[in-house]
């Protein structure tokens, strides 16, 4: 839990160093072009997906994580495409809060829960933090 919190708070710090206008500048990633909004929406939708899976684990309806990650990424990105920065940011924060609520409710965390935490939180944050650090520094350096 400490690792999840540390990774999330670093995202919050980096994003907080930008203006809302900077959060929608393309360049975080190319082909396709992503903005900070896009990466935050991407992370947020994965957190929401983990929350749903934790609910299923608690309810006894969980069916495993045998999913097509690339197809799910495309589906989740499409769902958040062109949302305003404020919507993406609120969604990511709400998704994290709900994910944590459901994570804490798990009677006995298991390997499946650990997989979702790695995929949607700590491991996922690490996947994106390196480039997010670079891109936020570049955006800040562009300021007059």
N, CA, C and O atoms as a GROMACS GRO file, in nm:
protein
  576
    1UNK      N    1   0.082  -0.119   0.000
    1UNK     CA    2   0.000   0.000   0.000
    1UNK      C    3   0.086   0.126   0.000
    1UNK      O    4   0.052   0.226  -0.062
    2UNK      N    5   0.198   0.119   0.069
    2UNK     CA    6   0.288   0.235   0.072
    2UNK      C    7   0.345   0.262  -0.068
    2UNK      O    8   0.361   0.378  -0.107
    3UNK      N    9   0.375   0.156  -0.143
    3UNK     CA   10   0.426   0.173  -0.279
    3UNK      C   11   0.320   0.236  -0.369
    3UNK      O   12   0.351   0.323  -0.451
    4UNK      N   13   0.198   0.192  -0.355
    4UNK     CA   14   0.090   0.249  -0.435
    4UNK      C   15   0.077   0.397  -0.403
    4UNK      O   16   0.070   0.480  -0.494
    5UNK      N   17   0.074   0.430  -0.277
    5UNK     CA   18   0.058   0.568  -0.234
    5UNK      C   19   0.173   0.656  -0.286
    5UNK      O   20   0.149   0.766  -0.335
    6UNK      N   21   0.295   0.607  -0.274
    6UNK     CA   22   0.411   0.684  -0.320
    6UNK      C   23   0.406   0.711  -0.469
    6UNK      O   24   0.435   0.822  -0.513
    7UNK      N   25   0.371   0.610  -0.548
    7UNK     CA   26   0.361   0.628  -0.692
    7UNK      C   27   0.251   0.725  -0.730
    7UNK      O   28   0.269   0.811  -0.816
    8UNK      N   29   0.136   0.712  -0.664
    8UNK     CA   30   0.025   0.802  -0.695
    8UNK      C   31   0.062   0.946  -0.659
    8UNK      O   32   0.036   1.039  -0.736
    9UNK      N   33   0.121   0.964  -0.542
    9UNK     CA   34   0.155   1.101  -0.500
    9UNK      C   35   0.261   1.163  -0.590
    9UNK      O   36   0.265   1.285  -0.604
   10UNK      N   37   0.345   1.082  -0.650
   10UNK     CA   38   0.439   1.139  -0.746
   10UNK      C   39   0.365   1.186  -0.871
   10UNK      O   40   0.395   1.293  -0.925
   11UNK      N   41   0.268   1.108  -0.916
   11UNK     CA   42   0.186   1.153  -1.029
   11UNK      C   43   0.116   1.285  -0.994
   11UNK      O   44   0.115   1.378  -1.074
   12UNK      N   45   0.059   1.291  -0.875
   12UNK     CA   46  -0.010   1.413  -0.830
   12UNK      C   47   0.087   1.532  -0.830
   12UNK      O   48   0.051   1.641  -0.876
   13UNK      N   49   0.208   1.512  -0.780
   13UNK     CA   50   0.306   1.621  -0.775
   13UNK      C   51   0.344   1.667  -0.916
   13UNK      O   52   0.348   1.787  -0.942
   14UNK      N   53   0.370   1.573  -1.004
   14UNK     CA   54   0.408   1.608  -1.141
   14UNK      C   55   0.295   1.682  -1.213
   14UNK      O   56   0.317   1.786  -1.274
   15UNK      N   57   0.176   1.628  -1.205
   15UNK     CA   58   0.062   1.690  -1.271
   15UNK      C   59   0.033   1.827  -1.209
   15UNK      O   60  -0.004   1.921  -1.279
   16UNK      N   61   0.050   1.836  -1.079
   16UNK     CA   62   0.026   1.963  -1.010
   16UNK      C   63   0.124   2.072  -1.048
   16UNK      O   64   0.098   2.190  -1.023
   17UNK      N   65   0.235   2.035  -1.109
   17UNK     CA   66   0.333   2.136  -1.151
   17UNK      C   67   0.295   2.199  -1.285
   17UNK      O   68   0.361   2.292  -1.330
   18UNK      N   69   0.189   2.149  -1.348
   18UNK     CA   70   0.148   2.196  -1.480
   18UNK      C   71   0.020   2.278  -1.472
   18UNK      O   72  -0.059   2.266  -1.378
   19UNK      N   73   0.002   2.362  -1.572
   19UNK     CA   74  -0.124   2.433  -1.587
   19UNK      C   75  -0.222   2.341  -1.660
   19UNK      O   76  -0.180   2.245  -1.724
   20UNK      N   77  -0.352   2.369  -1.650
   20UNK     CA   78  -0.448   2.288  -1.725
   20UNK      C   79  -0.419   2.290  -1.876
   20UNK      O   80  -0.441   2.190  -1.944
   21UNK      N   81  -0.372   2.402  -1.927
   21UNK     CA   82  -0.339   2.411  -2.069
   21UNK      C   83  -0.222   2.320  -2.105
   21UNK      O   84  -0.222   2.259  -2.212
   22UNK      N   85  -0.123   2.312  -2.018
   22UNK     CA   86  -0.008   2.224  -2.044
   22UNK      C   87  -0.047   2.077  -2.042
   22UNK      O   88   0.016   1.995  -2.108
   23UNK      N   89  -0.151   2.044  -1.966
   23UNK     CA   90  -0.195   1.905  -1.956
   23UNK      C   91  -0.258   1.852  -2.084
   23UNK      O   92  -0.280   1.731  -2.098
   24UNK      N   93  -0.286   1.941  -2.178
   24UNK     CA   94  -0.346   1.895  -2.304
   24UNK      C   95  -0.255   1.920  -2.425
   24UNK      O   96  -0.300   1.920  -2.539
   25UNK      N   97  -0.127   1.943  -2.398
   25UNK     CA   98  -0.029   1.960  -2.505
   25UNK      C   99   0.020   1.822  -2.548
   25UNK      O  100   0.070   1.746  -2.465
   26UNK      N  101   0.007   1.786  -2.677
   26UNK     CA  102   0.057   1.657  -2.723
   26UNK      C  103   0.210   1.648  -2.710
   26UNK      O  104   0.281   1.748  -2.722
   27UNK      N  105   0.258   1.527  -2.686
   27UNK     CA  106   0.401   1.505  -2.680
   27UNK      C  107   0.445   1.407  -2.573
   27UNK      O  108   0.559   1.361  -2.575
   28UNK      N  109   0.356   1.375  -2.480
   28UNK     CA  110   0.392   1.273  -2.381
   28UNK      C  111   0.433   1.146  -2.454
   28UNK      O  112   0.528   1.078  -2.416
   29UNK      N  113   0.361   1.116  -2.559
   29UNK     CA  114   0.387   0.999  -2.643
   29UNK      C  115   0.350   1.036  -2.786
   29UNK      O  116   0.263   1.121  -2.807
   30UNK      N  117   0.414   0.975  -2.881
   30UNK     CA  118   0.383   0.998  -3.022
   30UNK      C  119   0.333   0.868  -3.085
   30UNK      O  120   0.374   0.759  -3.047
   31UNK      N  121   0.244   0.882  -3.182
   31UNK     CA  122   0.193   0.772  -3.263
   31UNK      C  123   0.129   0.663  -3.180
   31UNK      O  124   0.184   0.552  -3.173
   32UNK      N  125   0.019   0.688  -3.117
   32UNK     CA  126  -0.060   0.810  -3.128
   32UNK      C  127  -0.011   0.917  -3.031
   32UNK      O  128   0.055   0.888  -2.931
   33UNK      N  129  -0.044   1.042  -3.062
   33UNK     CA  130  -0.008   1.153  -2.974
   33UNK      C  131  -0.087   1.144  -2.845
   33UNK      O  132  -0.209   1.130  -2.846
   34UNK      N  133  -0.015   1.153  -2.734
   34UNK     CA  134  -0.079   1.156  -2.603
   34UNK      C  135  -0.038   1.282  -2.531
   34UNK      O  136   0.071   1.336  -2.550
   35UNK      N  137  -0.129   1.328  -2.448
   35UNK     CA  138  -0.106   1.442  -2.361
   35UNK      C  139  -0.098   1.389  -2.217
   35UNK      O  140  -0.118   1.269  -2.194
   36UNK      N  141  -0.070   1.477  -2.122
   36UNK     CA  142  -0.078   1.438  -1.981
   36UNK      C  143  -0.220   1.394  -1.949
   36UNK      O  144  -0.241   1.298  -1.875
   37UNK      N  145  -0.318   1.464  -2.007
   37UNK     CA  146  -0.458   1.423  -1.986
   37UNK      C  147  -0.478   1.278  -2.029
   37UNK      O  148  -0.546   1.201  -1.959
   38UNK      N  149  -0.421   1.240  -2.142
   38UNK     CA  150  -0.439   1.104  -2.192
   38UNK      C  151  -0.376   1.000  -2.101
   38UNK      O  152  -0.436   0.895  -2.077
   39UNK      N  153  -0.257   1.027  -2.051
   39UNK     CA  154  -0.194   0.928  -1.963
   39UNK      C  155  -0.268   0.920  -1.829
   39UNK      O  156  -0.281   0.812  -1.772
   40UNK      N  157  -0.316   1.034  -1.780
   40UNK     CA  158  -0.394   1.032  -1.654
   40UNK      C  159  -0.524   0.956  -1.676
   40UNK      O  160  -0.565   0.878  -1.590
   41UNK      N  161  -0.590   0.979  -1.789
   41UNK     CA  162  -0.714   0.906  -1.820
   41UNK      C  163  -0.686   0.757  -1.833
   41UNK      O  164  -0.764   0.675  -1.786
   42UNK      N  165  -0.575   0.724  -1.897
   42UNK     CA  166  -0.536   0.583  -1.913
   42UNK      C  167  -0.515   0.516  -1.778
   42UNK      O  168  -0.569   0.408  -1.753
   43UNK      N  169  -0.438   0.579  -1.692
   43UNK     CA  170  -0.413   0.523  -1.559
   43UNK      C  171  -0.544   0.515  -1.480
   43UNK      O  172  -0.572   0.416  -1.413
   44UNK      N  173  -0.624   0.620  -1.489
   44UNK     CA  174  -0.751   0.622  -1.417
   44UNK      C  175  -0.846   0.513  -1.461
   44UNK      O  176  -0.915   0.454  -1.377
   45UNK      N  177  -0.852   0.484  -1.590
   45UNK     CA  178  -0.943   0.380  -1.635
   45UNK      C  179  -0.895   0.242  -1.591
   45UNK      O  180  -0.976   0.153  -1.565
   46UNK      N  181  -0.764   0.223  -1.582
   46UNK     CA  182  -0.713   0.096  -1.529
   46UNK      C  183  -0.742   0.083  -1.380
   46UNK      O  184  -0.772  -0.027  -1.333
   47UNK      N  185  -0.735   0.192  -1.306
   47UNK     CA  186  -0.772   0.188  -1.164
   47UNK      C  187  -0.919   0.152  -1.150
   47UNK      O  188  -0.957   0.074  -1.062
   48UNK      N  189  -1.003   0.209  -1.236
   48UNK     CA  190  -1.146   0.176  -1.233
   48UNK      C  191  -1.169   0.029  -1.266
   48UNK      O  192  -1.254  -0.036  -1.206
   49UNK      N  193  -1.092  -0.023  -1.361
   49UNK     CA  194  -1.104  -0.164  -1.397
   49UNK      C  195  -1.065  -0.254  -1.279
   49UNK      O  196  -1.131  -0.355  -1.254
   50UNK      N  197  -0.960  -0.217  -1.207
   50UNK     CA  198  -0.920  -0.295  -1.089
   50UNK      C  199  -1.029  -0.292  -0.983
   50UNK      O  200  -1.056  -0.394  -0.918
   51UNK      N  201  -1.090  -0.177  -0.965
   51UNK     CA  202  -1.197  -0.165  -0.866
   51UNK      C  203  -1.311  -0.261  -0.899
   51UNK      O  204  -1.364  -0.327  -0.810
   52UNK      N  205  -1.348  -0.269  -1.025
   52UNK     CA  206  -1.455  -0.360  -1.068
   52UNK      C  207  -1.414  -0.506  -1.040
   52UNK      O  208  -1.495  -0.585  -0.992
   53UNK      N  209  -1.290  -0.539  -1.069
   53UNK     CA  210  -1.244  -0.676  -1.046
   53UNK      C  211  -1.242  -0.711  -0.897
   53UNK      O  212  -1.273  -0.823  -0.858
   54UNK      N  213  -1.204  -0.614  -0.812
   54UNK     CA  214  -1.206  -0.638  -0.667
   54UNK      C  215  -1.349  -0.658  -0.618
   54UNK      O  216  -1.375  -0.742  -0.532
   55UNK      N  217  -1.443  -0.581  -0.674
   55UNK     CA  218  -1.584  -0.601  -0.638
   55UNK      C  219  -1.627  -0.743  -0.674
   55UNK      O  220  -1.696  -0.809  -0.596
   56UNK      N  221  -1.585  -0.789  -0.791
   56UNK     CA  222  -1.620  -0.924  -0.834
   56UNK      C  223  -1.557  -1.029  -0.742
   56UNK      O  224  -1.621  -1.130  -0.711
   57UNK      N  225  -1.434  -1.006  -0.699
   57UNK     CA  226  -1.370  -1.099  -0.606
   57UNK      C  227  -1.450  -1.108  -0.477
   57UNK      O  228  -1.473  -1.217  -0.425
   58UNK      N  229  -1.491  -0.994  -0.425
   58UNK     CA  230  -1.569  -0.991  -0.302
   58UNK      C  231  -1.704  -1.060  -0.320
   58UNK      O  232  -1.751  -1.129  -0.230
   59UNK      N  233  -1.765  -1.041  -0.436
   59UNK     CA  234  -1.897  -1.100  -0.462
   59UNK      C  235  -1.890  -1.246  -0.505
   59UNK      O  236  -1.993  -1.314  -0.512
   60UNK      N  237  -1.769  -1.295  -0.534
   60UNK     CA  238  -1.755  -1.433  -0.578
   60UNK      C  239  -1.784  -1.454  -0.726
   60UNK      O  240  -1.810  -1.566  -0.768
   61UNK      N  241  -1.780  -1.347  -0.806
   61UNK     CA  242  -1.809  -1.358  -0.949
   61UNK      C  243  -1.685  -1.331  -1.035
   61UNK      O  244  -1.697  -1.318  -1.157
   62UNK      N  245  -1.571  -1.323  -0.974
   62UNK     CA  246  -1.448  -1.295  -1.047
   62UNK      C  247  -1.413  -1.411  -1.140
   62UNK      O  248  -1.424  -1.528  -1.101
   63UNK      N  249  -1.371  -1.379  -1.264
   63UNK     CA  250  -1.342  -1.484  -1.362
   63UNK      C  251  -1.197  -1.487  -1.407
   63UNK      O  252  -1.165  -1.557  -1.503
   64UNK      N  253  -1.109  -1.415  -1.341
   64UNK     CA  254  -0.969  -1.419  -1.378
   64UNK      C  255  -0.927  -1.301  -1.464
   64UNK      O  256  -1.011  -1.223  -1.510
   65UNK      N  257  -0.798  -1.291  -1.485
   65UNK     CA  258  -0.745  -1.176  -1.560
   65UNK      C  259  -0.697  -1.215  -1.700
   65UNK      O  260  -0.606  -1.152  -1.755
   66UNK      N  261  -0.758  -1.317  -1.756
   66UNK     CA  262  -0.724  -1.357  -1.891
   66UNK      C  263  -0.792  -1.260  -1.988
   66UNK      O  264  -0.901  -1.286  -2.038
   67UNK      N  265  -0.724  -1.146  -2.013
   67UNK     CA  266  -0.780  -1.041  -2.095
   67UNK      C  267  -0.681  -1.001  -2.204
   67UNK      O  268  -0.561  -1.026  -2.192
   68UNK      N  269  -0.733  -0.940  -2.307
   68UNK     CA  270  -0.650  -0.884  -2.413
   68UNK      C  271  -0.615  -0.742  -2.370
   68UNK      O  272  -0.695  -0.650  -2.388
   69UNK      N  273  -0.496  -0.724  -2.315
   69UNK     CA  274  -0.456  -0.595  -2.260
   69UNK      C  275  -0.456  -0.487  -2.366
   69UNK      O  276  -0.498  -0.374  -2.339
   70UNK      N  277  -0.409  -0.517  -2.486
   70UNK     CA  278  -0.405  -0.416  -2.592
   70UNK      C  279  -0.546  -0.373  -2.633
   70UNK      O  280  -0.571  -0.254  -2.655
   71UNK      N  281  -0.637  -0.466  -2.643
   71UNK     CA  282  -0.775  -0.432  -2.678
   71UNK      C  283  -0.840  -0.351  -2.566
   71UNK      O  284  -0.912  -0.255  -2.593
   72UNK      N  285  -0.814  -0.391  -2.442
   72UNK     CA  286  -0.870  -0.317  -2.329
   72UNK      C  287  -0.812  -0.176  -2.324
   72UNK      O  288  -0.884  -0.080  -2.299
   73UNK      N  289  -0.681  -0.162  -2.348
   73UNK     CA  290  -0.620  -0.029  -2.353
   73UNK      C  291  -0.689   0.058  -2.457
   73UNK      O  292  -0.722   0.173  -2.430
   74UNK      N  293  -0.711   0.003  -2.576
   74UNK     CA  294  -0.776   0.079  -2.683
   74UNK      C  295  -0.918   0.118  -2.644
   74UNK      O  296  -0.961   0.232  -2.667
   75UNK      N  297  -0.990   0.026  -2.584
   75UNK     CA  298  -1.127   0.052  -2.542
   75UNK      C  299  -1.131   0.160  -2.434
   75UNK      O  300  -1.214   0.251  -2.440
   76UNK      N  301  -1.042   0.150  -2.336
   76UNK     CA  302  -1.040   0.247  -2.226
   76UNK      C  303  -0.998   0.385  -2.275
   76UNK      O  304  -1.054   0.486  -2.232
   77UNK      N  305  -0.899   0.389  -2.364
   77UNK     CA  306  -0.854   0.518  -2.418
   77UNK      C  307  -0.965   0.582  -2.501
   77UNK      O  308  -0.988   0.703  -2.492
   78UNK      N  309  -1.034   0.503  -2.579
   78UNK     CA  310  -1.143   0.555  -2.660
   78UNK      C  311  -1.253   0.614  -2.573
   78UNK      O  312  -1.312   0.716  -2.608
   79UNK      N  313  -1.280   0.550  -2.460
   79UNK     CA  314  -1.384   0.599  -2.369
   79UNK      C  315  -1.351   0.736  -2.312
   79UNK      O  316  -1.442   0.814  -2.282
   80UNK      N  317  -1.223   0.767  -2.296
   80UNK     CA  318  -1.183   0.896  -2.237
   80UNK      C  319  -1.131   0.996  -2.340
   80UNK      O  320  -1.097   1.109  -2.305
   81UNK      N  321  -1.124   0.956  -2.466
   81UNK     CA  322  -1.070   1.042  -2.572
   81UNK      C  323  -1.143   1.176  -2.576
   81UNK      O  324  -1.266   1.181  -2.577
   82UNK      N  325  -1.066   1.281  -2.579
   82UNK     CA  326  -1.118   1.418  -2.592
   82UNK      C  327  -1.199   1.468  -2.472
   82UNK      O  328  -1.267   1.569  -2.483
   83UNK      N  329  -1.192   1.400  -2.360
   83UNK     CA  330  -1.254   1.454  -2.241
   83UNK      C  331  -1.172   1.575  -2.194
   83UNK      O  332  -1.051   1.578  -2.214
   84UNK      N  333  -1.236   1.672  -2.134
   84UNK     CA  334  -1.160   1.785  -2.080
   84UNK      C  335  -1.062   1.737  -1.972
   84UNK      O  336  -1.085   1.634  -1.908
   85UNK      N  337  -0.955   1.813  -1.952
   85UNK     CA  338  -0.857   1.780  -1.849
   85UNK      C  339  -0.924   1.757  -1.715
   85UNK      O  340  -0.894   1.659  -1.647
   86UNK      N  341  -1.014   1.846  -1.677
   86UNK     CA  342  -1.077   1.835  -1.544
   86UNK      C  343  -1.152   1.704  -1.528
   86UNK      O  344  -1.152   1.646  -1.419
   87UNK      N  345  -1.216   1.657  -1.633
   87UNK     CA  346  -1.290   1.530  -1.626
   87UNK      C  347  -1.192   1.414  -1.608
   87UNK      O  348  -1.214   1.326  -1.525
   88UNK      N  349  -1.084   1.414  -1.686
   88UNK     CA  350  -0.985   1.306  -1.674
   88UNK      C  351  -0.924   1.303  -1.534
   88UNK      O  352  -0.905   1.196  -1.477
   89UNK      N  353  -0.892   1.419  -1.479
   89UNK     CA  354  -0.829   1.426  -1.347
   89UNK      C  355  -0.925   1.380  -1.238
   89UNK      O  356  -0.887   1.302  -1.151
   90UNK      N  357  -1.048   1.427  -1.242
   90UNK     CA  358  -1.148   1.386  -1.142
   90UNK      C  359  -1.175   1.236  -1.154
   90UNK      O  360  -1.186   1.167  -1.052
   91UNK      N  361  -1.186   1.186  -1.276
   91UNK     CA  362  -1.212   1.043  -1.297
   91UNK      C  363  -1.099   0.959  -1.239
   91UNK      O  364  -1.124   0.859  -1.172
   92UNK      N  365  -0.976   0.998  -1.264
   92UNK     CA  366  -0.861   0.920  -1.214
   92UNK      C  367  -0.859   0.919  -1.061
   92UNK      O  368  -0.836   0.815  -1.001
   93UNK      N  369  -0.883   1.032  -1.000
   93UNK     CA  370  -0.885   1.039  -0.854
   93UNK      C  371  -0.999   0.959  -0.795
   93UNK      O  372  -0.981   0.888  -0.696
   94UNK      N  373  -1.117   0.970  -0.856
   94UNK     CA  374  -1.232   0.892  -0.809
   94UNK      C  375  -1.208   0.743  -0.826
   94UNK      O  376  -1.241   0.663  -0.739
   95UNK      N  377  -1.150   0.705  -0.940
   95UNK     CA  378  -1.122   0.563  -0.966
   95UNK      C  379  -1.024   0.509  -0.863
   95UNK      O  380  -1.041   0.397  -0.813
   96UNK      N  381  -0.923   0.587  -0.832
   96UNK     CA  382  -0.825   0.541  -0.731
   96UNK      C  383  -0.893   0.525  -0.595
   96UNK      O  384  -0.870   0.426  -0.526
   97UNK      N  385  -0.974   0.621  -0.557
   97UNK     CA  386  -1.044   0.613  -0.428
   97UNK      C  387  -1.131   0.489  -0.421
   97UNK      O  388  -1.128   0.417  -0.322
   98UNK      N  389  -1.208   0.464  -0.527
   98UNK     CA  390  -1.294   0.345  -0.528
   98UNK      C  391  -1.212   0.216  -0.530
   98UNK      O  392  -1.247   0.119  -0.464
   99UNK      N  393  -1.102   0.216  -0.606
   99UNK     CA  394  -1.016   0.098  -0.611
   99UNK      C  395  -0.962   0.068  -0.472
   99UNK      O  396  -0.964  -0.047  -0.428
  100UNK      N  397  -0.915   0.171  -0.402
  100UNK     CA  398  -0.862   0.151  -0.267
  100UNK      C  399  -0.971   0.100  -0.173
  100UNK      O  400  -0.946   0.011  -0.091
  101UNK      N  401  -1.092   0.156  -0.183
  101UNK     CA  402  -1.203   0.109  -0.100
  101UNK      C  403  -1.226  -0.041  -0.119
  101UNK      O  404  -1.239  -0.115  -0.022
  102UNK      N  405  -1.230  -0.084  -0.244
  102UNK     CA  406  -1.255  -0.225  -0.272
  102UNK      C  407  -1.136  -0.314  -0.236
  102UNK      O  408  -1.154  -0.427  -0.192
  103UNK      N  409  -1.016  -0.263  -0.254
  103UNK     CA  410  -0.896  -0.337  -0.217
  103UNK      C  411  -0.896  -0.364  -0.067
  103UNK      O  412  -0.867  -0.476  -0.024
  104UNK      N  413  -0.928  -0.263   0.010
  104UNK     CA  414  -0.930  -0.278   0.156
  104UNK      C  415  -1.038  -0.375   0.203
  104UNK      O  416  -1.026  -0.435   0.310
  105UNK      N  417  -1.144  -0.390   0.123
  105UNK     CA  418  -1.254  -0.480   0.159
  105UNK      C  419  -1.225  -0.627   0.132
  105UNK      O  420  -1.296  -0.714   0.182
  106UNK      N  421  -1.122  -0.655   0.054
  106UNK     CA  422  -1.091  -0.795   0.024
  106UNK      C  423  -1.055  -0.867   0.153
  106UNK      O  424  -0.965  -0.825   0.227
  107UNK      N  425  -1.126  -0.977   0.179
  107UNK     CA  426  -1.100  -1.055   0.301
  107UNK      C  427  -0.957  -1.108   0.304
  107UNK      O  428  -0.886  -1.092   0.403
  108UNK      N  429  -0.919  -1.170   0.195
  108UNK     CA  430  -0.787  -1.230   0.186
  108UNK      C  431  -0.729  -1.199   0.049
  108UNK      O  432  -0.757  -1.269  -0.048
  109UNK      N  433  -0.649  -1.093   0.040
  109UNK     CA  434  -0.588  -1.065  -0.090
  109UNK      C  435  -0.514  -1.189  -0.140
  109UNK      O  436  -0.449  -1.260  -0.064
  110UNK      N  437  -0.525  -1.214  -0.270
  110UNK     CA  438  -0.466  -1.332  -0.329
  110UNK      C  439  -0.381  -1.292  -0.449
  110UNK      O  440  -0.359  -1.174  -0.474
  111UNK      N  441  -0.334  -1.392  -0.522
  111UNK     CA  442  -0.249  -1.364  -0.639
  111UNK      C  443  -0.322  -1.283  -0.745
  111UNK      O  444  -0.262  -1.200  -0.812
  112UNK      N  445  -0.451  -1.307  -0.760
  112UNK     CA  446  -0.529  -1.232  -0.859
  112UNK      C  447  -0.539  -1.085  -0.818
  112UNK      O  448  -0.522  -0.996  -0.902
  113UNK      N  449  -0.565  -1.060  -0.693
  113UNK     CA  450  -0.570  -0.920  -0.646
  113UNK      C  451  -0.434  -0.854  -0.664
  113UNK      O  452  -0.426  -0.738  -0.704
  114UNK      N  453  -0.328  -0.927  -0.634
  114UNK     CA  454  -0.192  -0.873  -0.651
  114UNK      C  455  -0.166  -0.841  -0.798
  114UNK      O  456  -0.102  -0.741  -0.829
  115UNK      N  457  -0.214  -0.926  -0.890
  115UNK     CA  458  -0.196  -0.900  -1.032
  115UNK      C  459  -0.262  -0.768  -1.070
  115UNK      O  460  -0.202  -0.687  -1.140
  116UNK      N  461  -0.386  -0.747  -1.025
  116UNK     CA  462  -0.458  -0.624  -1.059
  116UNK      C  463  -0.391  -0.501  -0.998
  116UNK      O  464  -0.388  -0.395  -1.060
  117UNK      N  465  -0.338  -0.514  -0.878
  117UNK     CA  466  -0.268  -0.400  -0.816
  117UNK      C  467  -0.144  -0.367  -0.897
  117UNK      O  468  -0.117  -0.250  -0.926
  118UNK      N  469  -0.067  -0.469  -0.934
  118UNK     CA  470   0.053  -0.443  -1.015
  118UNK      C  471   0.016  -0.382  -1.150
  118UNK      O  472   0.080  -0.288  -1.196
  119UNK      N  473  -0.086  -0.436  -1.214
  119UNK     CA  474  -0.124  -0.393  -1.349
  119UNK      C  475  -0.185  -0.254  -1.349
  119UNK      O  476  -0.161  -0.176  -1.442
  120UNK      N  477  -0.263  -0.222  -1.248
  120UNK     CA  478  -0.335  -0.095  -1.250
  120UNK      C  479  -0.271   0.014  -1.164
  120UNK      O  480  -0.295   0.132  -1.187
  121UNK      N  481  -0.191  -0.024  -1.068
  121UNK     CA  482  -0.138   0.076  -0.974
  121UNK      C  483   0.015   0.078  -0.978
  121UNK      O  484   0.072   0.136  -1.070
  122UNK      N  485   0.081   0.019  -0.880
  122UNK     CA  486   0.226   0.036  -0.866
  122UNK      C  487   0.303   0.010  -0.995
  122UNK      O  488   0.379   0.097  -1.040
  123UNK      N  489   0.287  -0.105  -1.054
  123UNK     CA  490   0.359  -0.135  -1.176
  123UNK      C  491   0.320  -0.044  -1.290
  123UNK      O  492   0.402  -0.005  -1.372
  124UNK      N  493   0.193  -0.009  -1.293
  124UNK     CA  494   0.144   0.079  -1.398
  124UNK      C  495   0.198   0.221  -1.381
  124UNK      O  496   0.236   0.286  -1.478
  125UNK      N  497   0.200   0.267  -1.259
  125UNK     CA  498   0.256   0.400  -1.233
  125UNK      C  499   0.402   0.403  -1.281
  125UNK      O  500   0.444   0.496  -1.350
  126UNK      N  501   0.477   0.301  -1.244
  126UNK     CA  502   0.618   0.296  -1.282
  126UNK      C  503   0.637   0.294  -1.434
  126UNK      O  504   0.732   0.353  -1.486
  127UNK      N  505   0.545   0.227  -1.504
  127UNK     CA  506   0.550   0.224  -1.650
  127UNK      C  507   0.546   0.364  -1.709
  127UNK      O  508   0.608   0.391  -1.812
  128UNK      N  509   0.474   0.454  -1.644
  128UNK     CA  510   0.450   0.586  -1.700
  128UNK      C  511   0.528   0.698  -1.631
  128UNK      O  512   0.542   0.806  -1.689
  129UNK      N  513   0.577   0.677  -1.511
  129UNK     CA  514   0.640   0.786  -1.437
  129UNK      C  515   0.766   0.840  -1.504
  129UNK      O  516   0.788   0.961  -1.503
  130UNK      N  517   0.849   0.756  -1.559
  130UNK     CA  518   0.972   0.803  -1.622
  130UNK      C  519   0.945   0.905  -1.730
  130UNK      O  520   1.003   1.014  -1.731
  131UNK      N  521   0.856   0.870  -1.821
  131UNK     CA  522   0.823   0.963  -1.930
  131UNK      C  523   0.746   1.084  -1.878
  131UNK      O  524   0.763   1.195  -1.928
  132UNK      N  525   0.661   1.063  -1.778
  132UNK     CA  526   0.586   1.174  -1.720
  132UNK      C  527   0.681   1.276  -1.656
  132UNK      O  528   0.660   1.396  -1.668
  133UNK      N  529   0.784   1.228  -1.589
  133UNK     CA  530   0.885   1.319  -1.532
  133UNK      C  531   0.951   1.401  -1.642
  133UNK      O  532   0.962   1.523  -1.631
  134UNK      N  533   0.993   1.333  -1.749
  134UNK     CA  534   1.058   1.402  -1.861
  134UNK      C  535   0.965   1.503  -1.926
  134UNK      O  536   1.004   1.617  -1.950
  135UNK      N  537   0.842   1.462  -1.953
  135UNK     CA  538   0.750   1.547  -2.026
  135UNK      C  539   0.708   1.669  -1.943
  135UNK      O  540   0.699   1.779  -1.996
  136UNK      N  541   0.683   1.649  -1.813
  136UNK     CA  542   0.647   1.764  -1.730
  136UNK      C  543   0.764   1.862  -1.721
  136UNK      O  544   0.743   1.983  -1.724
  137UNK      N  545   0.886   1.811  -1.710
  137UNK     CA  546   1.004   1.900  -1.706
  137UNK      C  547   1.015   1.977  -1.836
  137UNK      O  548   1.047   2.096  -1.835
  138UNK      N  549   0.990   1.911  -1.948
  138UNK     CA  550   0.998   1.978  -2.078
  138UNK      C  551   0.890   2.085  -2.089
  138UNK      O  552   0.918   2.195  -2.136
  139UNK      N  553   0.768   2.055  -2.046
  139UNK     CA  554   0.661   2.154  -2.052
  139UNK      C  555   0.692   2.274  -1.962
  139UNK      O  556   0.670   2.389  -2.003
  140UNK      N  557   0.741   2.249  -1.844
  140UNK     CA  558   0.776   2.359  -1.753
  140UNK      C  559   0.889   2.443  -1.812
  140UNK      O  560   0.888   2.565  -1.800
  141UNK      N  561   0.987   2.379  -1.875
  141UNK     CA  562   1.101   2.450  -1.936
  141UNK      C  563   1.058   2.538  -2.053
  141UNK      O  564   1.129   2.634  -2.086
  142UNK      N  565   0.947   2.509  -2.115
  142UNK     CA  566   0.897   2.589  -2.227
  142UNK      C  567   0.835   2.722  -2.184
  142UNK      O  568   0.812   2.810  -2.266
  143UNK      N  569   0.807   2.736  -2.056
  143UNK     CA  570   0.742   2.856  -2.009
  143UNK      C  571   0.831   2.978  -2.031
  143UNK      O  572   0.953   2.971  -2.021
  144UNK      N  573   0.767   3.091  -2.061
  144UNK     CA  574   0.845   3.214  -2.079
  144UNK      C  575   0.910   3.262  -1.951
  144UNK      O  576   0.979   3.364  -1.951
   0.00000   0.00000   0.00000
